[in-house]
Amino acid sequence: MSALVGLSTSSVYPETTAAAFEIAASLGYDGIEVMVGTDVISQDVEALVGLVDHYQVPVLSIHAPCLLVTQRVWGTDSWGKLRRAQAVAERLGASTVVVHPPFRWQREYARTFVSGLEAMRSETAVQFAVENMYPWRAVAQRVPAYSPGWDTRDEDYPYATLDLSHTAVSGSDAMQFARDLGERLTHLHLADGSGSARDEHLIPGRGAQPAGEVLGLLAATGFAGAVIVEVNTKGAGSRERRESDLTEALAFARLHLAGAV
């Protein structure tokens, strides 16, 4: 059985969380990853329950509010955010919470991040899958923005998310990254990138990342997690064009997960 292919609500931006459910249902995605952000519906578990019931599309994962623009979503206490994300995941039956490594200036949170996640592992069946990031680039230098660092292979995280747009920015070998994570790789953000300093989140197949090969590796090794299409369609300009892009991404995922080339 192939891995489930879900749609991140961020993939329909600037459309809403509700629109993501509608699009996922109409295109045949297996589920949704809710990016908790400034859209109030993404923050409201009962509203999400209503969308699941209405569209009959399950929530596969919750992306905790870890971005710079969501620093005040669900308060400012970082552990409080993760516990709330856990509660939402449990309420919706989602198996995974995606979380970024702390920013370097979040010193106390950063100091306890690895041990804190390990402690939470004994309290819930929800998997906190830490996502690979990338060094921030300034003029002629690479700035360490995260602590622990952007490379999730450097820490003993039991669960990891591999993001293929982020491997493009960091200049990482995505196939080697996946192999190195091994069984800890439980979640995939399917996208693409050209290798520029910008986090592009291109439709898979339109950049330089070996997205198809990574999917083939997951299929060959019995990957039991979710593949989440997390792409940027902000420039699509219309619902019709956005749906065309997301149909292409879904077809790419299904083709390569089935072992076709």
C-alpha positions in Angstrom: 0.0 0.0 0.0 1.4 3.4 -1.0 1.9 6.2 1.5 -0.9 8.7 2.0 -0.5 11.9 0.1 -1.8 15.0 1.8 -2.1 18.7 1.0 -0.6 21.3 3.3 -3.0 24.2 3.9 -0.1 26.5 3.1 -0.1 25.2 -0.5 -3.3 27.2 -1.3 -2.1 30.5 0.2 -3.4 33.2 -0.1 -6.6 31.2 -0.1 -7.8 30.0 3.3 -7.6 26.8 5.4 -11.2 26.1 4.4 -10.3 26.4 0.8 -7.5 23.8 1.3 -10.0 21.3 2.5 -12.3 22.0 -0.5 -9.5 21.6 -3.0 -8.1 18.5 -1.3 -11.5 16.9 -1.5 -12.1 17.8 -5.1 -8.6 16.7 -6.3 -8.5 13.4 -4.4 -5.8 14.1 -1.8 -5.8 11.6 1.0 -5.8 14.2 3.8 -4.6 17.6 5.0 -1.7 19.0 7.0 -2.9 22.1 8.9 -0.3 24.8 8.9 -1.3 26.7 12.1 -0.9 30.3 11.1 -2.7 33.7 11.1 -5.9 32.3 9.5 -8.1 32.0 12.6 -9.7 28.7 11.3 -6.3 27.0 11.4 -6.1 27.9 15.1 -9.6 26.6 16.0 -9.9 22.9 16.6 -13.7 22.9 16.5 -13.7 24.7 13.2 -11.2 22.1 11.9 -13.5 19.3 13.1 -16.3 20.9 11.2 -14.2 21.0 8.0 -13.2 17.3 8.4 -16.9 16.4 8.8 -18.1 18.5 5.9 -15.5 17.5 3.3 -14.7 14.0 4.7 -11.0 14.7 4.4 -9.0 13.7 7.5 -6.2 15.8 9.1 -3.0 13.7 8.8 -0.7 16.2 10.6 -0.5 19.5 12.3 2.3 22.0 11.6 3.0 23.9 14.8 3.3 27.7 14.6 7.1 27.9 14.4 7.6 30.6 11.7 8.7 34.1 12.3 5.3 35.4 11.2 3.5 33.1 13.7 5.6 33.8 16.8 2.5 35.1 18.7 0.0 32.5 17.4 -1.2 30.4 20.4 0.7 32.7 22.7 4.5 33.1 23.1 5.4 30.1 25.2 7.1 27.6 22.8 6.3 24.5 24.9 2.8 25.7 25.3 2.4 25.9 21.5 3.7 22.3 21.1 1.3 21.0 23.8 -1.6 22.7 22.2 -0.6 21.3 18.8 -0.5 17.9 20.4 -4.0 18.3 21.8 -5.3 19.4 18.4 -3.6 16.4 16.8 -5.2 14.1 19.3 -8.6 15.6 18.9 -8.4 15.3 15.1 -6.8 11.9 15.0 -3.6 13.2 13.4 -0.5 11.1 13.9 2.1 13.8 13.5 3.0 17.3 14.7 5.7 19.0 12.5 8.0 21.3 14.4 11.0 23.4 13.5 14.2 23.6 15.6 14.2 26.6 17.9 15.6 29.9 16.7 18.9 30.7 18.3 17.5 33.6 20.4 14.9 31.2 22.0 17.7 30.2 24.4 15.8 28.4 27.1 13.5 26.6 24.7 16.6 25.7 22.6 18.5 24.4 25.6 15.7 21.9 26.5 14.4 21.2 23.0 15.8 17.7 22.5 15.2 16.4 26.0 11.7 18.0 26.1 10.6 16.2 23.0 11.9 13.0 24.4 9.9 13.5 27.5 6.7 14.2 25.5 7.3 11.0 23.6 6.4 9.1 26.7 3.2 11.1 27.2 1.5 10.8 23.8 1.3 8.6 20.7 1.6 11.8 18.5 4.9 11.9 16.8 6.8 15.3 16.9 8.7 15.2 13.6 11.5 17.8 13.6 11.9 19.4 10.2 15.3 20.0 8.5 15.9 23.7 7.9 18.8 25.6 6.3 21.4 28.2 7.2 20.3 31.7 6.7 22.3 33.5 4.1 23.5 37.1 4.4 26.0 38.8 2.1 28.9 36.4 1.7 28.1 34.4 4.8 25.8 31.7 6.2 24.2 32.7 9.5 23.3 30.0 12.1 19.7 30.8 12.8 18.7 27.6 14.6 19.8 26.0 17.9 20.0 23.0 17.8 21.1 23.5 14.2 19.2 23.2 10.9 20.5 19.7 10.1 18.2 17.2 11.9 20.8 14.4 11.4 23.0 16.1 14.0 20.6 15.4 16.9 19.0 12.3 18.3 15.4 13.1 17.2 13.2 9.9 17.2 11.0 11.4 14.4 12.0 13.6 11.5 10.4 15.5 8.6 12.4 15.8 5.4 11.6 19.0 3.4 12.9 19.0 -0.2 12.7 22.7 -0.6 14.9 23.1 2.4 17.5 20.6 1.1 17.7 22.8 -2.0 18.4 25.9 0.0 21.0 24.2 2.3 22.7 22.5 -0.7 22.2 19.1 0.9 22.0 15.8 -1.0 18.4 14.9 -0.4 18.8 11.2 -1.1 21.7 10.9 1.3 19.7 12.9 3.8 16.8 10.5 3.6 19.2 7.5 3.9 20.9 9.0 6.9 17.7 9.6 8.7 16.6 6.0 8.0 13.7 4.8 10.1 13.5 8.2 11.9 12.2 9.7 8.6 8.4 9.5 9.3 7.1 12.5 7.3 7.9 14.1 4.0 7.3 17.7 2.7 7.2 17.2 -1.0 8.3 20.2 -3.0 11.3 21.2 -5.1 13.9 23.9 -5.3 16.5 25.3 -7.7 19.3 25.7 -5.2 18.9 29.4 -4.8 19.0 31.2 -1.4 15.2 31.5 -1.5 13.0 28.8 0.0 11.0 28.3 -3.2 8.7 25.3 -2.5 8.3 24.6 -6.2 6.0 22.0 -7.7 7.9 18.7 -7.5 9.7 18.0 -10.8 10.2 21.7 -11.6 13.4 22.2 -9.7 16.7 20.4 -9.2 15.9 18.2 -6.3 15.6 14.4 -6.8 12.0 14.4 -5.6 11.0 11.4 -7.6 14.0 9.4 -6.4 13.3 10.2 -2.8 9.7 9.0 -3.2 11.0 5.8 -4.9 13.3 5.2 -2.0 10.5 5.7 0.5 8.3 3.3 -1.5 11.1 0.7 -1.7 11.7 0.8 2.1 8.1 0.5 3.2 7.6 4.1 4.4 4.5 4.3 6.5 4.3 8.0 7.1 2.6 10.7 5.1 3.8 12.6 2.0 2.6 16.2 2.3 2.6 18.4 -0.8 3.9 21.7 0.6 4.3 24.1 -2.4 4.0 27.7 -3.2 1.1 28.6 -5.5 0.8 32.2 -4.5 1.7 33.3 -8.0 -1.0 31.0 -9.6 -3.4 34.0 -9.9 -6.6 31.9 -10.1 -8.2 28.9 -8.5 -8.1 27.1 -11.8 -4.4 27.5 -12.2 -3.8 26.6 -8.5 -5.8 23.4 -8.9 -3.8 22.6 -12.0 -0.5 22.9 -10.1 -1.8 20.9 -7.2 -3.1 18.2 -9.5 0.3 18.0 -11.1 2.0 17.6 -7.7 -0.4 14.9 -6.6 0.1 13.0 -9.8 3.9 13.3 -9.4 3.6 11.8 -5.9 1.4 8.9 -6.8 3.5 8.1 -9.9 6.8 7.8 -8.0 5.3 6.2 -4.9 4.0 3.5 -7.2 7.5 2.8 -8.4 7.0 4.2 -11.9 9.7 6.2 -13.5 
